[in-house]
């Protein structure tokens, strides 16, 4: 049997979700975020970085640095 407080509700999302203020984002922040996301997606194209084959943090950082340099060299 349905609870009495739910009998007279309309179907749909709760009222709180509609009443939340929208978070304003600045255009410049969105551009920076997009640039960073695209960079990470390109780095994931390198198999060793995506699967993290290196055992130490130093060698992983070196692989990320090398991959970043290669991406930069390709774009220039």
Secondary structure as the mmCIF struct_conf table of DSSP 4:
data_model
#
loop_
_struct_conf.conf_type_id
_struct_conf.id
_struct_conf.beg_label_comp_id
_struct_conf.beg_label_asym_id
_struct_conf.beg_label_seq_id
_struct_conf.end_label_comp_id
_struct_conf.end_label_asym_id
_struct_conf.end_label_seq_id
HELX_RH_3T_P HELX_RH_3T_P1 UNK A 4 UNK A 6
TURN_TY1_P TURN_TY1_P1 UNK A 7 UNK A 8
HELX_LH_PP_P HELX_LH_PP_P1 UNK A 9 UNK A 10
BEND BEND1 UNK A 11 UNK A 13
HELX_RH_AL_P HELX_RH_AL_P1 UNK A 15 UNK A 19
BEND BEND2 UNK A 20 UNK A 20
HELX_LH_PP_P HELX_LH_PP_P2 UNK A 21 UNK A 24
HELX_RH_AL_P HELX_RH_AL_P2 UNK A 27 UNK A 43
TURN_TY1_P TURN_TY1_P2 UNK A 44 UNK A 45
BEND BEND3 UNK A 46 UNK A 46
HELX_RH_AL_P HELX_RH_AL_P3 UNK A 47 UNK A 51
TURN_TY1_P TURN_TY1_P3 UNK A 52 UNK A 52
BEND BEND4 UNK A 55 UNK A 56
HELX_RH_AL_P HELX_RH_AL_P4 UNK A 57 UNK A 75
#
